[in-house]
Amino acid sequence: MIFRNKTSRNKKQEKSSLTLRSSFPLKKQWQSFAMLVGLFLFSCSPNPETFVTHINGYWEIDEVILQDGSKKDYNYNDTIDYFEINDSLTGIRKKLKPNFFGTFETSKDVEMIRIIIENDSLNVYYTTPFATWKETILLATKAQLKIINQNKDVYLYKRYQPLDLGEINKN
């Protein structure tokens, strides 16, 4: 009887060591897989130089995600932002107010901007007579612009589409 217990104990020990040996390579495989996925995602991060060609134009805020994670949706904007960047990566941002005649009302206020690629980020430096500040462009495509400010608030813009009053009158 004692002999039988020793044998069963040896089988249990053998089984547990077998389980450890077989799970170890699996753990290594998962680590390798996770590392490959991480490298793939890191290598596929967008090149900020490609953003520059998409910045120019009229943009309206679609939503803002505040630093605390809360979200503010903009269903209606009475002002839009106009960006104009030249080949030397300098330009302006101006606040415009669209009207029903298809034109814009504006003030003489303008923000001078300078774009610099730093540490794989596209940073925008603003200058007015009253202040200077920096924002970072996280994404810029033909249809979308995503900017984070120094407060860590993320602004998601969409291309401004003027209201077509002719379409409204047809319905």
N, C-alpha and C positions, 0 to 999 in steps of 0.2 A: 504494500500500500504506500509506503514512503517512497518507494521507487517510482510508482505511478505519479505521485505528486511532483517529483523532481522532473519527470518527463513532461508533464503538462506545463510546468513552470518554464521549462526550456523552450517549449513550443510557443508560449506566450511571448517570451523574450525575443525569440527568433522572429515572430510575427511583427512585433513592434519595431524591431530594428529594420525589418524589410520595409515597413510602412515609411519609416523615416528616410531610408535610402531612396525609395521611389518618389517621395514627395519633394525631395531636395532638388532634383533636376527640374521638376515642374516649377518650383519657385524661381529658379534661375531663368527658366524660359520666360516666365512672366516679367521678370526684371528686364530681360533683354527686349522683350516686346514693348514694355513701357518706355524704355530708353529710345527705341526706334521711333515710336509714335511721337515722343517729345522732340526728337531731332527733326522729324518730318514737319511737325507743326511750327517749330522754330524757324526752319529753313523756308517755310512757305509764308512767313509773315510778309506783308506787303512792303515794297520798297517805297519810302516816303517821297523819293524823286518823282515817282509816277503820279503823285497826288497833285503836283503843281499845275498840270495842264487842265485840271478839272475845277480849280478854285474860282476862276473868273466868272462873273455873272450875278444874277439875282437869286437870293436864297431867302427862304422863310423858315422860321423855327417850327419844327413839327412837335418836338417834345424835349424836356430837360429832365435828366436824371440827377437829382441832387446828391451831394456827398453822403447823406444818411440813407440813400437808397430809395427815397420817395421819388415819385414820378409826377411831372406836371405836363399835361397834354395841352397843346395849343390848337384849338379848333378854328380859331380866327386870329389873324394877325393884322393889326392896323399899320404895322411898319415891316419892312423887309430890309435885308442887308445886301448892299451891292459891293462886290469885290472886284477890283481891277489890279492885276499884277502884270508888270512888264517883264521883259527878258532879263533885266538885272535883279529880279526877285524883290523889287520894291513896288509900292503902289499905294492904294487907298482902300478904306472901307467906309461906306457912307450909309446912313440910315435914310430910307425913302418911304414915303407914304403913298401907296397907289390910290388913284381916284377913279371915278366912273368913266372918265374920258379916255382911259388907257395910258395916261401919263402919270408922272409922279410929282408929289410936292416934297420939297426938301429944304433944309436949312443950309447955311453956309458951313456948318460944322462938318469936319472930315477927320478921319483918323489915318495918319500916315502909317504904313506898315512895311516891315522888312521881314523877309522869309529866310530862315537859315536852317540848314540840315545839321543837327547836332546829335551825336550818340544814336543814330538810326531813328531820329524823330524829326518831324517837320514842325519847327517852332515859328510862331508868328509874333513879332515884336511890334506893339502898337505905340504910337506917340501922338499926344495931343498937347496943346499948350498947358493943360492942367495935370496930366498924368502920363506915365508909361507903364506898360504891363506886357505880360507874355501869355500866350495860349499855345496849345499843341494840337495840331491836326492829326486825329487818329485815323481818319478815313476820308478820302475824297474820290467820288466817282462821278459819272455824268449826272446821276440822279440824287446823290446823297453826300452830305458833308457832316462830319462828326468832329467836334472840337471840345477839348477839355480845358477849363480855365484853372487859375492858380488855387481856387477854392475846391477843386476836384469835382466841380459840377460839369456834366457832360451835356453838350448841346447837340441835338440831332436836327439838321436842316434838311429840307427837301427843296428841289428847284422850284422857284416861283413860277406859277402858271397864272397868267392874267385871267380874270373873270371874263367869260365870253357872254356879253349881254344879248347878243343876237341869238344864241342857243336858248337862253332863258325865255325870250319873247316867243320863240317858235312853239314852246310847250304850252 
